[in-house]
Amino acid sequence: MDLAYWLIVYYIIPIAELIFIPLYAGRMVYKWLVKRRSTAMPVGTITNTTSDKLALNTAPPDGYVIVRRMTYGEEMHRSSLAARFLMGGTSSKDFTGELDIQSEKVTLWDFANLVVEHNITDASGRVLNFKNEQDVRSLDVRVGKEIGQYIDDFNATENTDEVKN
C-alpha cells in the first residue's frame, strides 16, 4: 500500500496538475474574453448631439449659438442638396453636362436644422427664426459666416483623430 501511495503522489498527481490546471485556467480566460468582447462593442450612433454655448465674436457683448451634430442620414441629404448634375444630348457628339452647385440651399438647410438655440435679434429686438429664409438672409455677413463656420467645425469628419460622441 505504501508503494501505491507514493506512485500516486509522485507520478499521477503531477501529471494531473499538468493537464487539468491549464485546462481550467484556459476555460476561465476564455470566459473572461467572451464577457469582455460582449460588453466592449463600439457605439455607432450619435450620443452627444449638441455643442456647448459658442460665443459669437461678431455679435458682442453676449451673442451665442448652440449647434448640433448631424446624423449620417442628414449628411447624405445635405450632400444631395449641395450639387446637382444635369446631362443632355442625344448622342455622344452633342453630349452636354452641367454641374449646379447649390451652396445657398445647403446654408439655409444648415441654419434651419442644425442651430439649436441662439440669442441673435433684429433691430427691433425680435429673436431671429433661422427656419425662416428671410431671417437668415437678413443676418450681418460676419455673423452668418461665423455661425456657418461653427456648424462646419462641429460637424467636420475629415482630419479628426477620434469621434467626439
Backbone torsions as a table, in degrees:
resi	resn	phi	psi	omega
1	MET	NA	-33.8	178.0
2	ASP	-64.9	-38.0	179.3
3	LEU	-65.7	-41.0	178.9
4	ALA	-65.2	-39.3	179.1
5	TYR	-62.1	-47.3	-178.0
6	TRP	-69.4	-32.0	175.4
7	LEU	-64.1	-42.0	179.1
8	ILE	-65.9	-46.1	-177.0
9	VAL	-64.7	-44.5	-173.8
10	TYR	-87.4	-27.5	-174.9
11	TYR	-113.2	-46.7	-172.8
12	ILE	-75.7	-47.5	-177.5
13	ILE	-63.6	-47.2	178.3
14	PRO	-61.4	-36.6	178.1
15	ILE	-67.1	-40.9	178.2
16	ALA	-64.0	-38.9	177.5
17	GLU	-64.0	-39.4	179.8
18	LEU	-65.8	-28.4	-177.5
19	ILE	-92.9	-50.8	-169.1
20	PHE	-81.3	-34.2	179.6
21	ILE	-65.3	-47.8	176.2
22	PRO	-62.0	-35.8	177.4
23	LEU	-63.2	-44.2	179.6
24	TYR	-65.6	-45.6	179.7
25	ALA	-63.4	-41.1	178.2
26	GLY	-62.3	-39.5	177.9
27	ARG	-65.5	-39.0	179.4
28	MET	-67.9	-41.4	177.5
29	VAL	-64.0	-41.2	178.7
30	TYR	-61.9	-45.1	178.5
31	LYS	-61.8	-39.4	179.3
32	TRP	-65.0	-42.1	179.5
33	LEU	-65.7	-40.4	179.0
34	VAL	-64.4	-44.5	178.8
35	LYS	-63.1	-43.4	-179.4
36	ARG	-64.4	-43.0	-178.5
37	ARG	-66.0	-37.2	-177.1
38	SER	-73.3	-21.4	-179.7
39	THR	-102.0	-4.3	-174.1
40	ALA	-109.1	29.8	179.4
41	MET	-73.8	139.7	-179.4
42	PRO	-74.5	149.4	178.3
43	VAL	-86.5	126.8	-177.7
44	GLY	-107.9	1.9	178.7
45	THR	-110.1	165.8	-179.1
46	ILE	-77.3	128.4	177.2
47	THR	-110.8	-31.4	177.3
48	ASN	-110.6	97.6	-171.1
49	THR	-92.7	-20.8	-175.3
50	THR	-116.0	151.3	177.3
51	SER	-86.3	174.2	171.5
52	ASP	-75.1	175.1	177.4
53	LYS	-70.2	117.5	-177.1
54	LEU	-99.8	120.5	-178.8
55	ALA	-71.9	137.8	177.4
56	LEU	-97.7	112.9	179.6
57	ASN	-68.3	-24.3	-177.6
58	THR	-89.3	-3.3	178.2
59	ALA	-128.3	68.5	-178.4
60	PRO	-73.0	161.0	2.7
61	PRO	-91.5	-24.2	-174.6
62	ASP	-130.7	31.6	178.2
63	GLY	-67.1	137.8	179.1
64	TYR	-146.5	166.2	175.6
65	VAL	-148.3	146.0	172.9
66	ILE	-121.7	123.3	-179.5
67	VAL	-112.0	165.9	178.9
68	ARG	-125.0	162.0	180.0
69	ARG	-84.0	141.5	177.5
70	MET	-78.5	150.7	168.4
71	THR	-83.4	170.6	179.5
72	TYR	-64.6	-37.1	177.8
73	GLY	-63.6	-40.0	177.1
74	GLU	-67.5	-36.1	177.0
75	GLU	-63.8	-40.4	177.5
76	MET	-64.6	-42.4	178.7
77	HIS	-63.3	-43.2	179.4
78	ARG	-61.8	-40.9	178.1
79	SER	-65.1	-36.5	179.2
80	SER	-70.1	-27.1	175.9
81	LEU	-73.6	-28.1	-170.0
82	ALA	-68.3	-40.4	-174.7
83	ALA	-140.8	144.8	176.9
84	ARG	-134.1	131.5	-179.7
85	PHE	-109.7	121.6	-179.8
86	LEU	-108.0	132.4	178.6
87	MET	-117.7	152.5	177.7
88	GLY	-152.8	171.1	179.8
89	GLY	113.1	154.9	-177.8
90	THR	-106.7	-19.1	178.3
91	SER	-140.9	177.9	-178.2
92	SER	-71.1	-17.9	-179.1
93	LYS	-80.4	-33.5	-178.6
94	ASP	-111.0	28.8	178.8
95	PHE	-66.4	134.1	175.3
96	THR	-130.7	151.0	177.9
97	GLY	-141.5	151.2	-179.5
98	GLU	-142.0	131.2	177.2
99	LEU	-107.7	120.1	-177.2
100	ASP	-107.3	107.2	177.7
101	ILE	-87.0	121.7	-174.5
102	GLN	-115.7	65.9	-177.9
103	SER	-69.9	-25.8	178.3
104	GLU	-64.2	-44.8	178.8
105	LYS	-63.7	-38.9	179.7
106	VAL	-65.1	-43.9	179.8
107	THR	-63.6	-43.9	178.1
108	LEU	-63.1	-38.8	177.4
109	TRP	-65.3	-42.6	179.1
110	ASP	-58.8	-49.2	-178.3
111	PHE	-64.5	-40.5	-177.2
112	ALA	-71.0	-32.9	-171.8
113	ASN	-109.5	-21.0	-173.1
114	LEU	-110.0	-12.2	175.5
115	VAL	-89.1	115.4	-176.5
116	VAL	-84.4	-43.0	-175.7
117	GLU	-153.3	149.4	175.8
118	HIS	-161.7	169.8	177.8
119	ASN	-127.7	32.9	-177.6
120	ILE	-87.2	130.0	-177.4
121	THR	-120.1	166.1	173.4
122	ASP	-89.5	-172.2	-176.3
123	ALA	-64.8	-27.2	-179.4
124	SER	-86.4	-3.6	178.9
125	GLY	94.7	4.0	179.0
126	ARG	-80.5	131.1	177.7
127	VAL	-67.7	130.9	-177.9
128	LEU	-70.3	143.7	176.6
129	ASN	-104.5	107.3	-176.0
130	PHE	-73.1	-8.4	172.8
131	LYS	-78.7	-14.4	176.8
132	ASN	-92.6	121.2	-176.6
133	GLU	-58.5	-39.2	-178.0
134	GLN	-66.6	-35.3	178.0
135	ASP	-66.7	-39.0	177.3
136	VAL	-66.9	-42.3	-179.6
137	ARG	-65.5	-26.7	-178.0
138	SER	-82.9	-4.6	179.3
139	LEU	-63.5	149.0	169.3
140	ASP	-62.5	140.3	-174.8
141	VAL	-60.2	-36.1	-179.7
142	ARG	-67.9	-41.3	179.0
143	VAL	-66.0	-45.7	179.3
144	GLY	-60.6	-41.8	179.4
145	LYS	-68.4	-36.8	179.3
146	GLU	-66.8	-42.7	177.4
147	ILE	-64.1	-42.9	177.6
148	GLY	-60.7	-37.9	178.2
149	GLN	-67.0	-40.3	176.6
150	TYR	-62.0	-42.2	178.8
151	ILE	-62.3	-46.4	-179.6
152	ASP	-64.1	-42.8	-178.9
153	ASP	-65.4	-42.1	-177.5
154	PHE	-70.4	-27.7	-179.0
155	ASN	-103.5	11.2	-179.3
156	ALA	-68.4	134.9	176.8
157	THR	-114.9	-13.7	-179.4
158	GLU	-90.3	148.8	176.9
159	ASN	60.4	32.0	174.2
160	THR	-113.2	140.0	-178.5
161	ASP	-81.7	-28.6	-177.7
162	GLU	-141.1	160.0	176.1
163	VAL	-87.4	133.4	-176.0
164	LYS	-99.2	73.3	179.9
165	ASN	-83.1	NA	NA
